[in-house]
Amino acid sequence: MNISETPALTEAELKLLQTLVYQECGMYFDDRRVPFLQDRLHRRLKECHLDSFYSYYTLLISRQGKQELATLVENLTVNETSFFRNKAQLELFQREVMDDLLQRKQEHRDFNLRIWSAGCSTGQEAYTIAMQVADAMSYYYLRNPGPRDSHMPKPLVPAPWRLEILASDINYSVLRTAQEGSYPEHQMTAVDYGYRLRYFDKVGERYAVKKTVKELVHFDFHNLKTEYLPQRNDVIFCRNVMMYFDEAEQKRLVEKFYRCLNPQGYLFVGHAESLLGLTEKFQMVHHNQGTAYRRVEVKM
């Protein structure tokens, strides 16, 4: 086949491939997003040097096609992210949510904090969370002074607290970028001078996340379609991910998040996303323009 002559994608082939993608990762392509799916399928067909979309489908469902299926899914994810995205929401997290968590946990002598960034893309959200938790802890101890700590320099997370930030994505290539934690100037526009000074090292023309911050974040592959998801989280960030799913898959995902959260844990979704009509197991909380959802505990 001449590579420049891509065969037509029939309606039947499109349905087969749509269903396969949905079963694999939950992404749903409605009429508005079908052209994007078609474009990515044409690209992969050319790359694989196949002469029909049905041949491509048979490759994807074969044992040898597992890597190509992963590559297709990577090509279908739009990895648009930035530091300090949706500042009103992050302000709610840093001021209200963190204060609530630190108070409750200190009362129960539970000094473990676990936060999950689901759909972390190239890592900016996870590193933003790490910086904000470190700041929130500093502010908390300024208002609630405890025994003087002689450690110099001060650790980002003071003892006896233990912080774990798990950041996951379905795309291996963005996870590699996230683990490197090095960003060019144009991706740093939302990061002010104070944050750059405290949490980054300037390396040539790039900004590298400091080792002390990177140590707080663990990057891993996760497919939200599966049941094997991180448990016992105090906060879950899953922003601008649910919009790729249909309503049935959104409901299943929200139910999973409920189970993955600790009692009275918090869920953050994208500013254009909502749990309205999907569940009654979460209660909306808001501060200024920022919103989040708090897990509702069922009384027995």
C-alpha beads as a LAMMPS data file, in Angstrom:
LAMMPS data file: protein, C-alpha beads

300 atoms
299 bonds

1 atom types
1 bond types

-500.0 500.0 xlo xhi
-500.0 500.0 ylo yhi
-500.0 500.0 zlo zhi

Masses

1 110.0

Atoms # bond

1 1 1 0.000 0.000 0.000
2 1 1 1.165 3.498 -0.773
3 1 1 1.598 5.141 2.662
4 1 1 0.075 8.378 1.379
5 1 1 -3.130 6.510 0.469
6 1 1 -4.783 5.736 3.777
7 1 1 -7.881 3.556 3.401
8 1 1 -11.280 4.840 4.478
9 1 1 -12.434 4.043 7.996
10 1 1 -15.814 2.335 7.769
11 1 1 -18.584 2.841 10.325
12 1 1 -18.257 -0.780 11.456
13 1 1 -14.480 -0.462 11.951
14 1 1 -14.941 2.784 13.851
15 1 1 -17.440 1.110 16.209
16 1 1 -15.071 -1.801 16.813
17 1 1 -12.175 0.536 17.645
18 1 1 -14.332 2.861 19.769
19 1 1 -15.520 -0.109 21.825
20 1 1 -11.995 -1.465 22.232
21 1 1 -10.669 1.888 23.507
22 1 1 -13.649 2.214 25.867
23 1 1 -13.075 -1.272 27.280
24 1 1 -9.353 -0.610 27.675
25 1 1 -9.388 2.780 29.425
26 1 1 -12.948 4.120 29.656
27 1 1 -12.457 6.940 27.151
28 1 1 -15.638 7.669 25.235
29 1 1 -15.610 9.458 21.890
30 1 1 -18.955 11.088 21.151
31 1 1 -19.795 12.639 17.761
32 1 1 -17.972 15.831 18.681
33 1 1 -14.705 13.988 19.388
34 1 1 -14.873 11.288 16.685
35 1 1 -12.762 13.363 14.222
36 1 1 -9.939 13.450 16.802
37 1 1 -10.156 9.661 17.199
38 1 1 -10.159 9.172 13.423
39 1 1 -7.094 11.375 13.038
40 1 1 -5.138 9.399 15.656
41 1 1 -6.222 6.073 14.128
42 1 1 -5.032 7.183 10.686
43 1 1 -1.648 8.140 12.139
44 1 1 -1.182 4.793 13.888
45 1 1 -2.289 2.838 10.805
46 1 1 0.407 4.557 8.730
47 1 1 2.982 4.015 11.464
48 1 1 2.196 0.290 11.551
49 1 1 2.223 0.004 7.723
50 1 1 -1.130 -1.780 7.649
51 1 1 -3.588 -1.708 4.746
52 1 1 -6.909 -1.681 6.601
53 1 1 -8.386 -0.575 9.917
54 1 1 -9.708 -4.076 10.483
55 1 1 -6.113 -5.369 10.257
56 1 1 -5.160 -2.720 12.810
57 1 1 -8.009 -3.847 15.076
58 1 1 -6.878 -7.482 14.865
59 1 1 -3.352 -6.382 15.756
60 1 1 -4.642 -4.485 18.816
61 1 1 -6.546 -7.469 20.214
62 1 1 -3.669 -9.908 19.617
63 1 1 -1.042 -10.827 22.196
64 1 1 1.604 -9.122 20.043
65 1 1 -0.460 -5.918 19.897
66 1 1 -0.415 -5.003 23.595
67 1 1 2.331 -2.414 23.092
68 1 1 0.544 -0.859 20.120
69 1 1 -2.678 -0.654 22.136
70 1 1 -0.770 1.204 24.866
71 1 1 0.712 3.515 22.210
72 1 1 -2.739 4.229 20.750
73 1 1 -4.108 5.111 24.194
74 1 1 -1.131 7.432 24.749
75 1 1 -1.943 9.151 21.460
76 1 1 -5.552 9.649 22.545
77 1 1 -4.732 11.439 25.805
78 1 1 -4.419 15.222 25.683
79 1 1 -1.690 15.983 28.202
80 1 1 -2.512 19.595 28.869
81 1 1 -1.356 20.688 32.300
82 1 1 0.525 23.445 34.108
83 1 1 1.807 24.502 37.502
84 1 1 -0.821 26.065 39.814
85 1 1 -3.671 25.330 37.434
86 1 1 -7.010 26.685 38.720
87 1 1 -5.553 28.816 41.520
88 1 1 -8.879 29.280 43.335
89 1 1 -9.199 25.523 43.746
90 1 1 -5.603 25.177 44.936
91 1 1 -6.153 27.982 47.428
92 1 1 -9.092 26.007 48.830
93 1 1 -6.842 22.948 49.073
94 1 1 -3.964 24.750 50.774
95 1 1 -5.969 26.888 53.216
96 1 1 -9.151 25.002 54.060
97 1 1 -8.592 21.334 53.208
98 1 1 -5.045 21.065 54.554
99 1 1 -5.970 22.906 57.742
100 1 1 -8.893 20.516 58.306
101 1 1 -6.741 17.439 57.612
102 1 1 -3.853 18.537 59.842
103 1 1 -6.175 19.348 62.751
104 1 1 -8.170 16.116 62.517
105 1 1 -5.121 13.925 62.096
106 1 1 -3.223 15.572 64.925
107 1 1 -6.196 15.009 67.243
108 1 1 -6.145 11.286 66.368
109 1 1 -2.335 11.041 66.497
110 1 1 -2.340 9.956 62.868
111 1 1 0.586 11.677 61.157
112 1 1 0.279 10.056 57.724
113 1 1 -0.852 12.147 54.765
114 1 1 -1.571 10.430 51.453
115 1 1 -2.566 12.345 48.324
116 1 1 -3.196 10.900 44.864
117 1 1 -2.862 12.897 41.644
118 1 1 -4.800 10.752 39.135
119 1 1 -4.058 11.660 35.526
120 1 1 -0.915 13.551 36.517
121 1 1 0.405 14.044 32.958
122 1 1 3.922 15.591 32.975
123 1 1 3.987 16.102 36.737
124 1 1 3.244 19.795 37.286
125 1 1 0.125 19.089 39.358
126 1 1 1.893 16.594 41.655
127 1 1 4.822 18.938 42.270
128 1 1 2.409 21.840 42.859
129 1 1 0.646 19.721 45.496
130 1 1 3.979 18.892 47.179
131 1 1 4.940 22.579 47.348
132 1 1 1.533 23.568 48.674
133 1 1 1.521 20.890 51.370
134 1 1 4.971 22.046 52.518
135 1 1 3.713 25.644 52.700
136 1 1 0.490 24.602 54.454
137 1 1 2.476 22.765 57.120
138 1 1 4.686 25.817 57.689
139 1 1 1.637 28.070 58.105
140 1 1 -0.042 25.521 60.377
141 1 1 2.941 25.401 62.755
142 1 1 3.232 29.181 62.769
143 1 1 -0.345 29.323 64.093
144 1 1 -0.022 26.223 66.278
145 1 1 3.554 26.225 67.587
146 1 1 4.811 22.984 69.057
147 1 1 8.171 21.954 70.535
148 1 1 11.068 23.769 68.891
149 1 1 12.751 21.753 66.175
150 1 1 16.524 22.185 66.068
151 1 1 16.902 20.679 62.582
152 1 1 18.599 23.075 60.158
153 1 1 17.702 23.364 57.382
154 1 1 14.075 22.639 58.219
155 1 1 12.634 19.568 56.428
156 1 1 9.740 20.230 54.033
157 1 1 7.622 17.799 56.030
158 1 1 8.418 18.108 59.751
159 1 1 8.486 15.036 61.997
160 1 1 6.428 13.139 62.964
161 1 1 4.476 13.776 59.740
162 1 1 4.891 11.472 56.752
163 1 1 3.684 12.626 53.339
164 1 1 3.179 10.411 50.304
165 1 1 2.023 11.854 47.000
166 1 1 1.216 9.220 44.408
167 1 1 0.962 10.557 40.859
168 1 1 -0.372 8.253 38.164
169 1 1 -1.157 8.305 34.468
170 1 1 -1.998 5.913 31.647
171 1 1 0.701 7.424 29.441
172 1 1 4.244 6.105 29.997
173 1 1 5.968 8.892 28.068
174 1 1 4.470 11.687 30.206
175 1 1 5.393 9.736 33.352
176 1 1 9.032 9.700 32.218
177 1 1 8.929 13.485 31.773
178 1 1 7.306 13.861 35.194
179 1 1 9.985 11.762 36.885
180 1 1 12.716 13.919 35.354
181 1 1 11.061 17.009 36.885
182 1 1 12.813 19.489 34.584
183 1 1 10.825 22.248 32.874
184 1 1 11.600 25.033 30.368
185 1 1 10.940 28.694 31.141
186 1 1 7.660 28.856 29.171
187 1 1 6.157 26.163 31.426
188 1 1 7.069 28.132 34.560
189 1 1 4.956 31.240 33.970
190 1 1 2.561 30.475 36.855
191 1 1 5.420 29.817 39.305
192 1 1 6.360 32.996 41.172
193 1 1 9.870 33.984 42.215
194 1 1 9.479 32.748 45.798
195 1 1 8.450 29.258 44.709
196 1 1 11.237 29.100 42.110
197 1 1 13.783 30.030 44.746
198 1 1 12.594 27.542 47.354
199 1 1 11.625 24.549 45.258
200 1 1 13.624 24.622 41.999
201 1 1 17.233 24.668 40.857
202 1 1 18.096 26.639 37.717
203 1 1 20.013 24.316 35.403
204 1 1 20.961 26.103 32.194
205 1 1 17.737 27.241 30.550
206 1 1 15.564 24.874 32.561
207 1 1 14.156 24.620 36.075
208 1 1 14.721 21.332 37.903
209 1 1 12.494 20.380 40.840
210 1 1 14.646 20.139 43.967
211 1 1 15.506 16.656 45.245
212 1 1 13.668 17.277 48.542
213 1 1 10.431 17.915 46.600
214 1 1 10.904 15.000 44.196
215 1 1 11.352 12.631 47.119
216 1 1 7.774 13.358 48.213
217 1 1 6.259 12.225 44.897
218 1 1 6.044 8.698 43.526
219 1 1 5.042 8.331 39.856
220 1 1 3.363 5.157 38.636
221 1 1 1.226 3.774 35.816
222 1 1 -2.479 3.361 36.593
223 1 1 -5.478 2.739 34.392
224 1 1 -8.594 4.212 36.042
225 1 1 -10.686 1.567 34.285
226 1 1 -9.308 -1.146 36.592
227 1 1 -10.286 -1.905 40.179
228 1 1 -6.679 -1.973 41.405
229 1 1 -6.350 1.660 42.452
230 1 1 -4.467 3.345 45.331
231 1 1 -6.331 3.051 48.629
232 1 1 -6.483 5.065 51.898
233 1 1 -6.080 8.499 50.331
234 1 1 -6.840 11.699 52.232
235 1 1 -7.179 13.708 49.014
236 1 1 -7.622 12.718 45.366
237 1 1 -7.009 15.126 42.508
238 1 1 -8.565 13.943 39.247
239 1 1 -8.963 17.098 37.220
240 1 1 -10.012 17.251 33.571
241 1 1 -10.066 13.465 33.244
242 1 1 -13.724 12.520 33.773
243 1 1 -14.767 14.617 30.782
244 1 1 -13.306 11.880 28.553
245 1 1 -15.757 9.316 29.993
246 1 1 -19.455 8.775 29.396
247 1 1 -21.916 9.078 32.297
248 1 1 -21.897 5.362 33.134
249 1 1 -18.109 5.296 33.361
250 1 1 -18.073 8.556 35.352
251 1 1 -20.442 7.020 37.923
252 1 1 -18.250 3.924 38.214
253 1 1 -15.143 6.086 38.627
254 1 1 -16.695 8.287 41.320
255 1 1 -17.745 5.142 43.213
256 1 1 -14.142 3.894 43.023
257 1 1 -12.854 7.229 44.299
258 1 1 -15.266 7.015 47.238
259 1 1 -13.786 3.636 48.174
260 1 1 -10.229 4.906 47.664
261 1 1 -10.692 7.812 50.093
262 1 1 -10.320 7.802 53.848
263 1 1 -13.390 8.885 55.853
264 1 1 -14.114 12.595 55.235
265 1 1 -11.509 12.640 52.467
266 1 1 -11.609 15.144 49.614
267 1 1 -11.964 14.817 45.839
268 1 1 -10.960 17.589 43.426
269 1 1 -12.254 17.468 39.843
270 1 1 -11.807 19.917 36.956
271 1 1 -13.562 23.291 37.031
272 1 1 -15.737 22.186 34.071
273 1 1 -16.594 18.868 35.756
274 1 1 -19.210 18.142 38.405
275 1 1 -20.495 15.258 40.519
276 1 1 -24.044 16.605 40.236
277 1 1 -26.352 13.765 39.189
278 1 1 -23.564 11.175 39.485
279 1 1 -23.603 10.455 43.221
280 1 1 -24.955 11.482 46.604
281 1 1 -21.895 10.194 48.454
282 1 1 -20.021 13.509 48.246
283 1 1 -20.842 16.976 49.545
284 1 1 -19.572 20.058 47.726
285 1 1 -17.315 22.440 49.660
286 1 1 -16.233 25.810 48.321
287 1 1 -14.102 28.830 49.133
288 1 1 -14.227 31.918 46.940
289 1 1 -14.272 30.448 43.409
290 1 1 -12.696 27.114 44.377
291 1 1 -14.726 23.917 44.772
292 1 1 -14.062 20.379 45.969
293 1 1 -16.097 17.391 47.181
294 1 1 -15.935 15.823 50.633
295 1 1 -16.756 12.180 51.199
296 1 1 -20.040 11.754 53.093
297 1 1 -19.971 9.098 55.799
298 1 1 -23.001 6.805 55.784
299 1 1 -24.505 6.433 59.261
300 1 1 -25.184 2.836 60.188

Bonds

1 1 1 2
2 1 2 3
3 1 3 4
4 1 4 5
5 1 5 6
6 1 6 7
7 1 7 8
8 1 8 9
9 1 9 10
10 1 10 11
11 1 11 12
12 1 12 13
13 1 13 14
14 1 14 15
15 1 15 16
16 1 16 17
17 1 17 18
18 1 18 19
19 1 19 20
20 1 20 21
21 1 21 22
22 1 22 23
23 1 23 24
24 1 24 25
25 1 25 26
26 1 26 27
27 1 27 28
28 1 28 29
29 1 29 30
30 1 30 31
31 1 31 32
32 1 32 33
33 1 33 34
34 1 34 35
35 1 35 36
36 1 36 37
37 1 37 38
38 1 38 39
39 1 39 40
40 1 40 41
41 1 41 42
42 1 42 43
43 1 43 44
44 1 44 45
45 1 45 46
46 1 46 47
47 1 47 48
48 1 48 49
49 1 49 50
50 1 50 51
51 1 51 52
52 1 52 53
53 1 53 54
54 1 54 55
55 1 55 56
56 1 56 57
57 1 57 58
58 1 58 59
59 1 59 60
60 1 60 61
61 1 61 62
62 1 62 63
63 1 63 64
64 1 64 65
65 1 65 66
66 1 66 67
67 1 67 68
68 1 68 69
69 1 69 70
70 1 70 71
71 1 71 72
72 1 72 73
73 1 73 74
74 1 74 75
75 1 75 76
76 1 76 77
77 1 77 78
78 1 78 79
79 1 79 80
80 1 80 81
81 1 81 82
82 1 82 83
83 1 83 84
84 1 84 85
85 1 85 86
86 1 86 87
87 1 87 88
88 1 88 89
89 1 89 90
90 1 90 91
91 1 91 92
92 1 92 93
93 1 93 94
94 1 94 95
95 1 95 96
96 1 96 97
97 1 97 98
98 1 98 99
99 1 99 100
100 1 100 101
101 1 101 102
102 1 102 103
103 1 103 104
104 1 104 105
105 1 105 106
106 1 106 107
107 1 107 108
108 1 108 109
109 1 109 110
110 1 110 111
111 1 111 112
112 1 112 113
113 1 113 114
114 1 114 115
115 1 115 116
116 1 116 117
117 1 117 118
118 1 118 119
119 1 119 120
120 1 120 121
121 1 121 122
122 1 122 123
123 1 123 124
124 1 124 125
125 1 125 126
126 1 126 127
127 1 127 128
128 1 128 129
129 1 129 130
130 1 130 131
131 1 131 132
132 1 132 133
133 1 133 134
134 1 134 135
135 1 135 136
136 1 136 137
137 1 137 138
138 1 138 139
139 1 139 140
140 1 140 141
141 1 141 142
142 1 142 143
143 1 143 144
144 1 144 145
145 1 145 146
146 1 146 147
147 1 147 148
148 1 148 149
149 1 149 150
150 1 150 151
151 1 151 152
152 1 152 153
153 1 153 154
154 1 154 155
155 1 155 156
156 1 156 157
157 1 157 158
158 1 158 159
159 1 159 160
160 1 160 161
161 1 161 162
162 1 162 163
163 1 163 164
164 1 164 165
165 1 165 166
166 1 166 167
167 1 167 168
168 1 168 169
169 1 169 170
170 1 170 171
171 1 171 172
172 1 172 173
173 1 173 174
174 1 174 175
175 1 175 176
176 1 176 177
177 1 177 178
178 1 178 179
179 1 179 180
180 1 180 181
181 1 181 182
182 1 182 183
183 1 183 184
184 1 184 185
185 1 185 186
186 1 186 187
187 1 187 188
188 1 188 189
189 1 189 190
190 1 190 191
191 1 191 192
192 1 192 193
193 1 193 194
194 1 194 195
195 1 195 196
196 1 196 197
197 1 197 198
198 1 198 199
199 1 199 200
200 1 200 201
201 1 201 202
202 1 202 203
203 1 203 204
204 1 204 205
205 1 205 206
206 1 206 207
207 1 207 208
208 1 208 209
209 1 209 210
210 1 210 211
211 1 211 212
212 1 212 213
213 1 213 214
214 1 214 215
215 1 215 216
216 1 216 217
217 1 217 218
218 1 218 219
219 1 219 220
220 1 220 221
221 1 221 222
222 1 222 223
223 1 223 224
224 1 224 225
225 1 225 226
226 1 226 227
227 1 227 228
228 1 228 229
229 1 229 230
230 1 230 231
231 1 231 232
232 1 232 233
233 1 233 234
234 1 234 235
235 1 235 236
236 1 236 237
237 1 237 238
238 1 238 239
239 1 239 240
240 1 240 241
241 1 241 242
242 1 242 243
243 1 243 244
244 1 244 245
245 1 245 246
246 1 246 247
247 1 247 248
248 1 248 249
249 1 249 250
250 1 250 251
251 1 251 252
252 1 252 253
253 1 253 254
254 1 254 255
255 1 255 256
256 1 256 257
257 1 257 258
258 1 258 259
259 1 259 260
260 1 260 261
261 1 261 262
262 1 262 263
263 1 263 264
264 1 264 265
265 1 265 266
266 1 266 267
267 1 267 268
268 1 268 269
269 1 269 270
270 1 270 271
271 1 271 272
272 1 272 273
273 1 273 274
274 1 274 275
275 1 275 276
276 1 276 277
277 1 277 278
278 1 278 279
279 1 279 280
280 1 280 281
281 1 281 282
282 1 282 283
283 1 283 284
284 1 284 285
285 1 285 286
286 1 286 287
287 1 287 288
288 1 288 289
289 1 289 290
290 1 290 291
291 1 291 292
292 1 292 293
293 1 293 294
294 1 294 295
295 1 295 296
296 1 296 297
297 1 297 298
298 1 298 299
299 1 299 300
